[in-house]
Amino acid sequence: MAADATPSREEARLSERLRDRDPEALREVYERCGRVSFGFLVKALGDRAAAEDVQQQVYLEVWRRGDRYDPERGSLLTWVMTIARSRAIDHVRRRVPEPVEPEVAAGAAEVERVVEGEVEGEVEALAERWRMRALLERLPDAESELLRMRFYGGLSQSEIAAREEIPLGTVKTRMFSGLRRLREMIEEENGR
């Protein structure tokens, strides 16, 4: 059985419960995704209090739009993180003060456009890192740890083999298997 088969069935059942407006379904969504979405919001907004406010907005929107979640189109975490990303961008846009003088307004509009573009890019990259972290957590420990060392720690396969005291061939096999599983999970999320 693939590592990602069970979550799909669970998410299908959870989506039905969300459509039926089951309050326990919202609690379960929060238990599954709340830490990841909150961590993302704290990092994206740089302000814990703002992150708490936006987190409430995110889960209010999850509740209101629960009937629109489709597990066939992507994972629950991807759906929640998409909402979190949008609410984070909205929050940042609202934070920029409106200038009073027309000359200042023209310059501020250009600065705001650049800042929003940078923030959106940063938020997008951060959301992708959180998504990958969640996917790595679904892999067997032996595979996920090696992939973390390689891609987050910057270690070569030879360095990983030496550090973990395992044969280089084992490192390569586990990394290949882990990357294959990751690709399958991403393709499943993207509906391919």
ZADO-1210 file (C-alpha; in nm, 4 decimals, padded with zeros to 6 digits):
<atoms>
<atom x="00.0000" y="00.0000" z="00.0000" code="MET" pos="1"/>
<atom x="00.1376" y="00.3439" z="-00.0871" code="ALA" pos="2"/>
<atom x="00.2230" y="00.5813" z="00.1965" code="ALA" pos="3"/>
<atom x="-00.0358" y="00.8300" z="00.0748" code="ASP" pos="4"/>
<atom x="-00.3346" y="00.5986" z="00.0165" code="ALA" pos="5"/>
<atom x="-00.4808" y="00.6195" z="00.3683" code="THR" pos="6"/>
<atom x="-00.4814" y="01.0004" z="00.3985" code="PRO" pos="7"/>
<atom x="-00.6798" y="01.0255" z="00.0745" code="SER" pos="8"/>
<atom x="-00.9618" y="00.8082" z="00.2103" code="ARG" pos="9"/>
<atom x="-00.9560" y="00.9951" z="00.5397" code="GLU" pos="10"/>
<atom x="-00.9657" y="01.3267" z="00.3604" code="GLU" pos="11"/>
<atom x="-01.2562" y="01.2119" z="00.1437" code="ALA" pos="12"/>
<atom x="-01.4542" y="01.1258" z="00.4570" code="ARG" pos="13"/>
<atom x="-01.3502" y="01.4510" z="00.6205" code="LEU" pos="14"/>
<atom x="-01.4641" y="01.6500" z="00.3163" code="SER" pos="15"/>
<atom x="-01.8087" y="01.4863" z="00.3409" code="GLU" pos="16"/>
<atom x="-01.8273" y="01.5821" z="00.7085" code="ARG" pos="17"/>
<atom x="-01.7282" y="01.9405" z="00.6248" code="LEU" pos="18"/>
<atom x="-02.0034" y="01.9534" z="00.3615" code="ARG" pos="19"/>
<atom x="-02.2481" y="01.8292" z="00.6256" code="ASP" pos="20"/>
<atom x="-02.1314" y="02.1134" z="00.8575" code="ARG" pos="21"/>
<atom x="-02.0056" y="01.8742" z="01.1263" code="ASP" pos="22"/>
<atom x="-01.8275" y="02.0899" z="01.3913" code="PRO" pos="23"/>
<atom x="-01.6064" y="01.7943" z="01.4809" code="GLU" pos="24"/>
<atom x="-01.4788" y="01.7945" z="01.1219" code="ALA" pos="25"/>
<atom x="-01.3543" y="02.1503" z="01.1659" code="LEU" pos="26"/>
<atom x="-01.1835" y="02.0512" z="01.4896" code="ARG" pos="27"/>
<atom x="-01.0154" y="01.7634" z="01.3063" code="GLU" pos="28"/>
<atom x="-00.9010" y="01.9920" z="01.0236" code="VAL" pos="29"/>
<atom x="-00.7511" y="02.2238" z="01.2833" code="TYR" pos="30"/>
<atom x="-00.5780" y="01.9342" z="01.4594" code="GLU" pos="31"/>
<atom x="-00.4295" y="01.8164" z="01.1288" code="ARG" pos="32"/>
<atom x="-00.3307" y="02.1523" z="00.9799" code="CYS" pos="33"/>
<atom x="-00.3370" y="02.4123" z="01.2572" code="GLY" pos="34"/>
<atom x="00.0277" y="02.3893" z="01.3630" code="ARG" pos="35"/>
<atom x="00.1525" y="02.4055" z="01.0067" code="VAL" pos="36"/>
<atom x="-00.0724" y="02.6945" z="00.9055" code="SER" pos="37"/>
<atom x="00.0059" y="02.8891" z="01.2236" code="PHE" pos="38"/>
<atom x="00.3795" y="02.8377" z="01.1836" code="GLY" pos="39"/>
<atom x="00.3523" y="02.9574" z="00.8266" code="PHE" pos="40"/>
<atom x="00.1532" y="03.2668" z="00.9297" code="LEU" pos="41"/>
<atom x="00.3960" y="03.3608" z="01.2083" code="VAL" pos="42"/>
<atom x="00.6866" y="03.3380" z="00.9642" code="LYS" pos="43"/>
<atom x="00.5045" y="03.5148" z="00.6807" code="ALA" pos="44"/>
<atom x="00.3664" y="03.7990" z="00.8930" code="LEU" pos="45"/>
<atom x="00.6498" y="03.8307" z="01.1434" code="GLY" pos="46"/>
<atom x="00.3992" y="03.9024" z="01.4200" code="ASP" pos="47"/>
<atom x="00.2507" y="03.6345" z="01.6448" code="ARG" pos="48"/>
<atom x="-00.0587" y="03.8401" z="01.7347" code="ALA" pos="49"/>
<atom x="-00.1316" y="03.9113" z="01.3686" code="ALA" pos="50"/>
<atom x="-00.0776" y="03.5426" z="01.2910" code="ALA" pos="51"/>
<atom x="-00.3332" y="03.4490" z="01.5584" code="GLU" pos="52"/>
<atom x="-00.5892" y="03.6875" z="01.4060" code="ASP" pos="53"/>
<atom x="-00.5264" y="03.5615" z="01.0540" code="VAL" pos="54"/>
<atom x="-00.5355" y="03.1989" z="01.1748" code="GLN" pos="55"/>
<atom x="-00.8884" y="03.2609" z="01.3027" code="GLN" pos="56"/>
<atom x="-00.9832" y="03.4055" z="00.9644" code="GLN" pos="57"/>
<atom x="-00.8379" y="03.1005" z="00.7910" code="VAL" pos="58"/>
<atom x="-01.0400" y="02.8497" z="00.9915" code="TYR" pos="59"/>
<atom x="-01.3537" y="03.0602" z="00.9707" code="LEU" pos="60"/>
<atom x="-01.3116" y="03.0459" z="00.5944" code="GLU" pos="61"/>
<atom x="-01.2468" y="02.6691" z="00.6108" code="VAL" pos="62"/>
<atom x="-01.5780" y="02.6359" z="00.7959" code="TRP" pos="63"/>
<atom x="-01.7663" y="02.8603" z="00.5551" code="ARG" pos="64"/>
<atom x="-01.6163" y="02.7046" z="00.2422" code="ARG" pos="65"/>
<atom x="-01.6036" y="02.3460" z="00.3693" code="GLY" pos="66"/>
<atom x="-01.8542" y="02.2377" z="00.1064" code="ASP" pos="67"/>
<atom x="-01.6075" y="02.3472" z="-00.1636" code="ARG" pos="68"/>
<atom x="-01.3124" y="02.1349" z="-00.0497" code="TYR" pos="69"/>
<atom x="-01.2538" y="01.8577" z="-00.3015" code="ASP" pos="70"/>
<atom x="-00.9952" y="01.5945" z="-00.2011" code="PRO" pos="71"/>
<atom x="-00.9696" y="01.4917" z="-00.5667" code="GLU" pos="72"/>
<atom x="-00.8141" y="01.8309" z="-00.6496" code="ARG" pos="73"/>
<atom x="-00.5547" y="01.8384" z="-00.3707" code="GLY" pos="74"/>
<atom x="-00.4755" y="01.7497" z="-00.0147" code="SER" pos="75"/>
<atom x="-00.6445" y="01.9068" z="00.2821" code="LEU" pos="76"/>
<atom x="-00.3193" y="02.0743" z="00.3841" code="LEU" pos="77"/>
<atom x="-00.2737" y="02.2250" z="00.0387" code="THR" pos="78"/>
<atom x="-00.6283" y="02.3638" z="00.0495" code="TRP" pos="79"/>
<atom x="-00.5836" y="02.5108" z="00.3987" code="VAL" pos="80"/>
<atom x="-00.2412" y="02.6547" z="00.3103" code="MET" pos="81"/>
<atom x="-00.3854" y="02.8166" z="-00.0019" code="THR" pos="82"/>
<atom x="-00.6431" y="02.9896" z="00.2165" code="ILE" pos="83"/>
<atom x="-00.3726" y="03.0849" z="00.4687" code="ALA" pos="84"/>
<atom x="-00.1543" y="03.2296" z="00.1931" code="ARG" pos="85"/>
<atom x="-00.4431" y="03.4401" z="00.0616" code="SER" pos="86"/>
<atom x="-00.5351" y="03.5693" z="00.4071" code="ARG" pos="87"/>
<atom x="-00.1689" y="03.6499" z="00.4831" code="ALA" pos="88"/>
<atom x="-00.1399" y="03.8525" z="00.1629" code="ILE" pos="89"/>
<atom x="-00.4675" y="04.0314" z="00.2434" code="ASP" pos="90"/>
<atom x="-00.3368" y="04.1153" z="00.5895" code="HIS" pos="91"/>
<atom x="-00.0084" y="04.2547" z="00.4546" code="VAL" pos="92"/>
<atom x="-00.1931" y="04.4671" z="00.2001" code="ARG" pos="93"/>
<atom x="-00.4143" y="04.6153" z="00.4703" code="ARG" pos="94"/>
<atom x="-00.1088" y="04.7037" z="00.6816" code="ARG" pos="95"/>
<atom x="00.0296" y="04.9499" z="00.4249" code="VAL" pos="96"/>
<atom x="-00.0892" y="05.3001" z="00.5310" code="PRO" pos="97"/>
<atom x="-00.2601" y="05.5239" z="00.2769" code="GLU" pos="98"/>
<atom x="-00.0643" y="05.8448" z="00.2019" code="PRO" pos="99"/>
<atom x="-00.2466" y="06.1780" z="00.2132" code="VAL" pos="100"/>
<atom x="-00.0589" y="06.3957" z="-00.0373" code="GLU" pos="101"/>
<atom x="-00.1032" y="06.3209" z="-00.4116" code="PRO" pos="102"/>
<atom x="00.2735" y="06.3323" z="-00.4830" code="GLU" pos="103"/>
<atom x="00.3400" y="06.0909" z="-00.2002" code="VAL" pos="104"/>
<atom x="00.0515" y="05.8710" z="-00.3165" code="ALA" pos="105"/>
<atom x="00.2075" y="05.8155" z="-00.6590" code="ALA" pos="106"/>
<atom x="00.5417" y="05.7094" z="-00.5126" code="GLY" pos="107"/>
<atom x="00.3763" y="05.5004" z="-00.2419" code="ALA" pos="108"/>
<atom x="00.1646" y="05.3163" z="-00.4979" code="ALA" pos="109"/>
<atom x="00.4802" y="05.2039" z="-00.6788" code="GLU" pos="110"/>
<atom x="00.6469" y="05.1008" z="-00.3518" code="VAL" pos="111"/>
<atom x="00.3318" y="04.9133" z="-00.2474" code="GLU" pos="112"/>
<atom x="00.3210" y="04.7286" z="-00.5804" code="ARG" pos="113"/>
<atom x="00.6845" y="04.6197" z="-00.5418" code="VAL" pos="114"/>
<atom x="00.6391" y="04.5260" z="-00.1740" code="VAL" pos="115"/>
<atom x="00.3230" y="04.3269" z="-00.2476" code="GLU" pos="116"/>
<atom x="00.5003" y="04.1419" z="-00.5265" code="GLY" pos="117"/>
<atom x="00.7915" y="04.0602" z="-00.2978" code="GLU" pos="118"/>
<atom x="00.5624" y="03.9587" z="-00.0126" code="VAL" pos="119"/>
<atom x="00.3505" y="03.7411" z="-00.2403" code="GLU" pos="120"/>
<atom x="00.6673" y="03.5733" z="-00.3693" code="GLY" pos="121"/>
<atom x="00.7973" y="03.5192" z="-00.0168" code="GLU" pos="122"/>
<atom x="00.4613" y="03.3916" z="00.1068" code="VAL" pos="123"/>
<atom x="00.4375" y="03.1583" z="-00.1924" code="GLU" pos="124"/>
<atom x="00.7875" y="03.0193" z="-00.1281" code="ALA" pos="125"/>
<atom x="00.7137" y="02.9805" z="00.2414" code="LEU" pos="126"/>
<atom x="00.3862" y="02.8005" z="00.1710" code="ALA" pos="127"/>
<atom x="00.5699" y="02.5620" z="-00.0616" code="GLU" pos="128"/>
<atom x="00.8325" y="02.4882" z="00.2070" code="ARG" pos="129"/>
<atom x="00.5569" y="02.4108" z="00.4616" code="TRP" pos="130"/>
<atom x="00.3819" y="02.1909" z="00.2057" code="ARG" pos="131"/>
<atom x="00.7035" y="01.9970" z="00.1389" code="MET" pos="132"/>
<atom x="00.7641" y="01.9621" z="00.5117" code="ARG" pos="133"/>
<atom x="00.4183" y="01.8090" z="00.5532" code="ALA" pos="134"/>
<atom x="00.4808" y="01.5716" z="00.2622" code="LEU" pos="135"/>
<atom x="00.8178" y="01.4666" z="00.4050" code="LEU" pos="136"/>
<atom x="00.6455" y="01.3824" z="00.7336" code="GLU" pos="137"/>
<atom x="00.4336" y="01.1279" z="00.5465" code="ARG" pos="138"/>
<atom x="00.7413" y="00.9381" z="00.4249" code="LEU" pos="139"/>
<atom x="00.9092" y="00.6598" z="00.6210" code="PRO" pos="140"/>
<atom x="01.1586" y="00.8101" z="00.8687" code="ASP" pos="141"/>
<atom x="01.4627" y="00.6570" z="00.6974" code="ALA" pos="142"/>
<atom x="01.3752" y="00.8246" z="00.3677" code="GLU" pos="143"/>
<atom x="01.2556" y="01.1592" z="00.5015" code="SER" pos="144"/>
<atom x="01.5604" y="01.2119" z="00.7229" code="GLU" pos="145"/>
<atom x="01.8011" y="01.1514" z="00.4350" code="LEU" pos="146"/>
<atom x="01.6074" y="01.3893" z="00.2087" code="LEU" pos="147"/>
<atom x="01.6096" y="01.6576" z="00.4791" code="ARG" pos="148"/>
<atom x="01.9861" y="01.6236" z="00.5195" code="MET" pos="149"/>
<atom x="02.0345" y="01.6485" z="00.1448" code="ARG" pos="150"/>
<atom x="01.7998" y="01.9338" z="00.0575" code="PHE" pos="151"/>
<atom x="01.7771" y="02.1346" z="00.3805" code="TYR" pos="152"/>
<atom x="02.1170" y="02.0490" z="00.5246" code="GLY" pos="153"/>
<atom x="02.3013" y="02.0747" z="00.1928" code="GLY" pos="154"/>
<atom x="02.4914" y="01.7497" z="00.2472" code="LEU" pos="155"/>
<atom x="02.6041" y="01.5343" z="-00.0433" code="SER" pos="156"/>
<atom x="02.5061" y="01.1692" z="-00.0574" code="GLN" pos="157"/>
<atom x="02.8629" y="01.0729" z="00.0395" code="SER" pos="158"/>
<atom x="02.8534" y="01.3078" z="00.3390" code="GLU" pos="159"/>
<atom x="02.5195" y="01.1619" z="00.4469" code="ILE" pos="160"/>
<atom x="02.6556" y="00.8071" z="00.4190" code="ALA" pos="161"/>
<atom x="02.9563" y="00.8993" z="00.6337" code="ALA" pos="162"/>
<atom x="02.7476" y="01.0865" z="00.8916" code="ARG" pos="163"/>
<atom x="02.4854" y="00.8103" z="00.9228" code="GLU" pos="164"/>
<atom x="02.7443" y="00.5319" z="00.8934" code="GLU" pos="165"/>
<atom x="02.5513" y="00.3507" z="00.6219" code="ILE" pos="166"/>
<atom x="02.6649" y="00.2425" z="00.2738" code="PRO" pos="167"/>
<atom x="02.6433" y="00.5023" z="-00.0040" code="LEU" pos="168"/>
<atom x="02.4253" y="00.2614" z="-00.2056" code="GLY" pos="169"/>
<atom x="02.1729" y="00.2515" z="00.0797" code="THR" pos="170"/>
<atom x="02.1621" y="00.6313" z="00.0893" code="VAL" pos="171"/>
<atom x="02.1022" y="00.6446" z="-00.2872" code="LYS" pos="172"/>
<atom x="01.8316" y="00.3768" z="-00.2742" code="THR" pos="173"/>
<atom x="01.6450" y="00.5429" z="00.0135" code="ARG" pos="174"/>
<atom x="01.6663" y="00.8856" z="-00.1486" code="MET" pos="175"/>
<atom x="01.5430" y="00.7479" z="-00.4818" code="PHE" pos="176"/>
<atom x="01.2530" y="00.5742" z="-00.3086" code="SER" pos="177"/>
<atom x="01.1683" y="00.8856" z="-00.1043" code="GLY" pos="178"/>
<atom x="01.1771" y="01.1128" z="-00.4093" code="LEU" pos="179"/>
<atom x="00.9559" y="00.8689" z="-00.6007" code="ARG" pos="180"/>
<atom x="00.7011" y="00.8695" z="-00.3163" code="ARG" pos="181"/>
<atom x="00.7137" y="01.2500" z="-00.2966" code="LEU" pos="182"/>
<atom x="00.6485" y="01.2759" z="-00.6702" code="ARG" pos="183"/>
<atom x="00.3506" y="01.0393" z="-00.6387" code="GLU" pos="184"/>
<atom x="00.2045" y="01.2436" z="-00.3497" code="MET" pos="185"/>
<atom x="00.2507" y="01.5705" z="-00.5412" code="ILE" pos="186"/>
<atom x="00.0916" y="01.4217" z="-00.8533" code="GLU" pos="187"/>
<atom x="-00.1996" y="01.2957" z="-00.6435" code="GLU" pos="188"/>
<atom x="-00.2451" y="01.6421" z="-00.4904" code="GLU" pos="189"/>
<atom x="-00.2391" y="01.7986" z="-00.8359" code="ASN" pos="190"/>
<atom x="-00.5004" y="01.5522" z="-00.9587" code="GLY" pos="191"/>
<atom x="-00.2841" y="01.3789" z="-01.2158" code="ARG" pos="192"/>
</atoms>
